[in-house]
Amino acid sequence: MSVVITSVTPGSPAAKAGVKAGETLEAINGHAINDALDYGFYCYERTLKLDLGSRTVKVRKRDDYDDIGLNFETYLMDKKHSCRNRCVFCFIDQLPPGMRETLYFKDDDSRLSFLQGSYITLTNMTESDIERIIKMKLNVNVSVHTTDPELRKKMLCNRFAGDVLRYIGQMAEGGITMNCQIVLCRGWNDGEQLRRTLNDLTALYPSVQSIAVVPFGATKYRAGLPQIALHDKTSAGEAVDIIESFGEKMLSEYGERVVYPADELFITAERELPPAEYYGSFDQYENGVGMWSYLRDGFMEELDEREPDTLPRRVTIATGALAAPLMRALSDKLSERFTGCRVNVYAISNRFFGETVTVAGLVTGSDLLSQLSASAEQLGERVLIPKAMLKADEDIFLDNMTLDSVIEKLGVPVIPVGEEPYELIDAILGKTE
């Protein structure tokens, strides 16, 4: 495969060597370049021989890690690899019609696992892909769900899904570090199946450095999809007990817990959330594991360092139903120290996806607006929302409503707040705009 160079960064090593936009990169030091991983891996030398098809150019760098300055049409240098599965729990299959097109794309790309931390099922990979991962020492995140081959075929609706489980062992033997996740579906891969999966994966420690168990989530758009019951207090508690038993065993034997329930499982089971120390290096933070404890404990530590005052403030926090109790508890603690501060916490019911969806990151602009408008006179000086409600690179909600339009219709500033504890305190106290 060859890749067209769309531009060359001025003053870069490639520019100094005379490489031009429009030329085609075919190989570096004799190694064929197929995508961003090849490009990055084979660029780690001081002197590079670029095969541009019609000519060869030598590029010299001052440091192994210097960027040589070539730019391509896409981040990966080719198209994303799409998912070949139709998982019984897939959230994308439960989206309503009419959303922006990119939300319906299912990626299952090992390159993005290494570059951006996404999870892959291994079902669209080959032996040569695994060999490249091992050669390049690329750490990856794997969606496992079950280590029972037949059950995995059934859950992923892919006849190859059980066969590729062998890749996990091959990567472990090759020294690859993996974070694994299990989407826990009641009546499918829980109970003894969960024990089997955790037993198989923990046996691969330290290559499998962490395992997150997250509960299945359902929207109101599941017509025609397999029936899966939502977790209740009892089923969530049983799952937490199994996970905790493996975590305690790993902690006793290796000093690392390794296996973690998602925060939502603790909450559904009505169990107290552990202290932040429980989560070690927070390897599974982006999977909703340890987020609450990180915020709660960090918030209290940060609050203790603030000088109290009595200045009057009225602020609203709008969040998902799941996070609302924590927000109320933290706001009450802040009001004890800043006695003039009054914080209203609104639990936004998710009417867009269905009220079974309770996480803050899936709250839409239309739900936010419709439920806050009725109490506009009580919103105070500002409304605070989690940044997770918005697109990562744009102030737009999942339903395509913009932040500006919500602000205009509410008539009060709406401030997106990051996930660090100090950011929430600053936003409540009016120290950020």
GISULHU-V313271 format. One record per helix or strand of 2 or more residues. SS is the DSSP state (helix for helix, strand for strand). FROM is the first residue (numbers start at 1). TO is the last residue. If there is no record, write none. Layout:
SS/FROM/TO
SS/FROM/TO
This chain:
strand/3/8
helix/13/16
strand/24/25
strand/27/28
strand/31/32
helix/36/42
strand/47/51
strand/56/60
strand/70/72
helix/92/94
helix/101/104
helix/110/116
strand/119/120
helix/127/136
strand/140/143
helix/149/156
helix/163/173
strand/178/184
helix/191/202
strand/208/215
helix/233/254
strand/259/261
helix/263/268
helix/276/279
helix/285/287
helix/291/304
strand/313/320
helix/321/337
strand/341/348
helix/360/362
helix/365/373
helix/376/378
strand/382/386
helix/387/389
helix/403/410
strand/413/417
helix/421/428
